């Protein structure tokens, strides 16, 4: 059933149970005292490995690496790897597809919908992965909750007929992550399709990054700001690498994902294809932090390849930091 929520309030974080309450403005996260800690927490770290050299402009993802190929450091200290998986035995994917339905998307929405349906159809593994679909403008609307049924997802996407008046991107990410991904039993992913800067959220960029890091959610974004033929007049005048673009890049990079900037329909299809391939070739490295004192401080993560030649030839993408807070996902 369609779940429509008007964004008039922002949900402050409740650390002990992962609950939400309403507030008028985002509330700074309180510092956790030294004796208020969560023990034996593990970090699940999706890692993407790809060749430094592209082939015909296309990223080449690397398969076939083993547990012994990776070393994980937190704040410079080597960590104990407790679990490793590759594309053959990776955990389920729970992916939220969040679509911008603000006014400027009117000329692009039909093609975006068709391409999104194709992405979900090809990216989800049968009887293993699940997806949900949400739209955002001046409202945040959960159209379809998590399901593995393609017909329900297609119906939900096809049901989008009109646009709203604003762009509440950060509220959509915050709400979906907190309500739908916090306890999802698998890899947690958000794919955002948007063509504009956030204009309406109570949440801020840092809030969206923070909750994604703490819930181990990877965010990918596809920007359609450059516009397609038939788009709303003036939309294609957007300048790549303005502040909004840089914020989108930061949102993705600090959660282990990537932002794609499309200029035509073919580029949109390629972006979805790249995300799909990345999700199906990732490694998941799980480690138990040596420092189990969850004191609200930032922890730096580094992943290295043990083989010198591989380290020379390959690059990696992963979440490179997180805040050690009590409401981290419980194992």
N, C-alpha and C positions, 0 to 999 in steps of 0.2 A: 504494500500500500504506500502511496506517495506520502512522504514525510516532509512537510514544508515548515521551515523555521525562519521567521523574520529576524534579521540581525539588528536588534535594538540594544542588546546587552552582550557583554563579552564574558566568557566563562573563565573564572580564576581557577588555578590548579589546586586540587586538594590532594596532598601527597600520600597520605596513609592508605587510602582505599581507591585512589584514582577516580574520585567522584567529581562532579562539577556543580558550581553554584553560580548565580547570576550576579553581575556587577556592572556598574556604569562604564568603567574604564578598565583597561588591563592593569593588573596588580603585579608589582615586582615580585619575583620569586624570593621568598624568605630564605635566609641561610640556614642550613641544617646544622645543628650543634654536633659536637664531636661524639657525644654519647647517644645520638639519635641516628643509628646507622642500620643498614640492611646488610646482612652477612651472606657470604657465598653467592654473590651475583656473578653471572657470566655475561660476556659481551659477544653477541652474534654479529659477525662482520662480513657482509657480502663484499667480495673482492673481484673486480673486473681486470683481466690482464689482456693487453693488446699490443701488437707490434708497433714500434715507433714509426716505421715507414708504412704509409698507406699504399694500397694498390689501386690505381686508377681512381684516386680520391676517396676510397672506401676503407674504413677501419677494419683491420683484421684481428678478430678476437682469438685468443690463444686457449686451446684445450689441451688436455693430457697432463697437466701438472699434478703433482702429488703433495701430500702433507709435508714431506721433507723439503719441498721447494720454498716454503714460506717461513719467515721469522717475524713475530709480532713484538713490538716494543710499545710500552705505555710510559710516557714521561721519560723515555730513554732507557727504561728497564725491560729486559727480555721477559716475556710472559709465557705461562704454561698453556699450550694449545690443548684443549680437552676434546675437540671434535673438529672434523674436517669432512667436507663433501664437495663433489663436483657435479657437472651437469647430469651425470648418470644417477645420482642418488640425492640430489638437493631437496630440501624441504619444500612443501607446498608454497605457492605464491598467492598472496592476498593483495590484489591490485585494485585501487580506487581510481576510476577515470573521472576527472573533474573538468567539466566543460564550461567555459566562459560563455554566457548568454547575454552579455551587455549589448547595448544598441549597435555598436560598431561591428558586431559579429554577423549582422543580418545577411550580408552578401556572401559570407563564407560558411554559414552554418550547415548548409546541405552537404557540401563536400566534406566538411569536417566530420559530420555524422557518419557518412558512408565509410570514410577512412577509419574512423574509430571502431566501427563495427567489425571491419576486416581485421584490425589489430587484435581485438579481443578474440575473434574467431581463430586466429592463427597463433596467438601467444599463449593461450591457456591450454594446459595439458588436461586431457579428458579425465574426469573423475579424480583429479588431484588439486588443480588450482581453482580459485574462485575470484570473481570480480564484482564490483559494485559501481553504480553510476550516479553522479551528483552534478547538478548545475549550480552556477553562482552568477548573480548579477547584484541587484539590491537585496535579493533574498538568497538564502542557501537552501537548496531543495534536494533531498535524497530521493531520487526517482526509483532506484532499484537497489535493494540491500544485497549483500554478498550471496552469490549463487554461482553454480557451475552450468546453468542452463542457458545456452546461447539464445534460445528463442525469447526468453524473458529479458535478456540484456538488449537484444535487437529491438524489441518492442518498446523498451524504456527509452532508448536513444531516438527511435522514430517518433516518440510522443512529443518531442520538443518542437513547438510550433511558433513560439513568440519569445521576444527578448524583454529584459528588464531595463532599469534606468541607470544602474551604476555597476561597479566592479568590486566585489568583496572577496578578493582572492585569498588574503591571509586568514580571514574568518573561515572560509571554506576549508582551507588546509587544517586550521586548528581544530575545527569542529569534527571533521571527518577522522582525523588522526586520533583525537581524544575519545570519540564515541565508537568508532568502528575498527580501528587498527590496534588500539592499546593492548587488547588481549587476543588478537588474531594468532592462531597457532602455526605460524610459518613465516616466510619472508614477507615483509610489509613494504608495499610500493604504492606511490601515488604518481599518476601521470596527469599533468595539467595541460589543457589546451587553452591558450589565452591570447588575446591580441592587444592587451592594454595594461597600463599600470593600475595598481590598486587605488581605488578612489573612495572606498566606503567602509573599510573594515575598522572595527574597534581594535583588533589585534594589529600588531606591527610585524615587520619582517623578522626581527629577533625572536618574537614569540613563536612564529611558525617554524623557524629553524630549531629553536629550543625543544619544542614538543616532538618534532620529528627525530631529533637526535636521541632524546630520552626514550622514545618508543621504538628505536631502531628502524625507522621508516626512511626509505630511499625515495627521493623526489626527482622525477624527470619532468621537464617542461618543454612544450613546443609553442613557440611564439609565432603567431600568424600576423603580426603587426604590419609586415611589409605589404600585405594585401594580395588578393587574387583578382582576376578579372571579374567584374560584376560586383565588387565589394562596395560598401558604403563610400561615397565620395570623400576624399581627403584622408582615408585610412592609410592608403599606401604612401603617404607622405612621412610616415614615422621614420625616425633616424635610428639605425642600428647603433648599439653601444651608448645609448643615452643612459640616464640614471635608472630608468625602469628596467632596461636590458641588463645592466650590471647587477641590479638587485635580484633579477631572475637567475642569473648565473651564480650568484652567491648562495641563493636558496638551494640550488641543486648541488653545487660543489661541496657545501658544508654538510650535506646529508649523504654524500657518496654517489650522487646522480649527475646528470648532465642536462644543459639547456640547449635546445636546437632552435635556430632562427630560420624560418622558411620564407621564401619569396614567391613561391608558386605551388601549384597543386602537386607537381612531381616531388618537390622538396618536402612537402608534408608527408607524402607516402614514404619517402626514404627515411624520414625521421622516425616514423612509427616502426619501420622495418629495423632500424638500428637499435631501438629500444627493445624490440622483441628479441633480436639476436643476442643482445647483451644479457637480458634476463635468463636466456636459456643456456648461456655459457659461463655464468658466474661461478665462482667458488665461494663457499661459506666457511670461514675460519672462526671457530669459537674459542675464546680463551677466558680463563678466570683471572681477573686482575689481582696482582700480588698485593696491591693496596686496596683492602676491603673497607677502608674508612670512608663512608659516603658523606663527605663534608661540604658538598655544594661547590667544590672547586673544579676548574676545567682540567681535563686530562687530555694529553696529546697522544694520538695513535700514529704509529708508523709501521708499515708492512714492507719487508724487504725480501728479495729473492736471494737464496743462498748461493746459487750458481752465478759466477761472475759474468759469463757470456750471456746468460739469460737476462741478467740485470742490465746489461749493455744494450740488448736488442729489444727488450719489452718495457712497457710502461704499465702502471697500475692506477686504478681509481677505487677509492674506498672512503668511508667516513673517517676524517683525520682527527676528530676530537669529539668530546662529549662532556657534559656537566655531570659530575658524580653526585646525583641527588637520590633521595630515599625512594622516590616513586619510579625508579628504573624498573624495567620489566622483571617481574619475579619469576624465578626458574622453578 
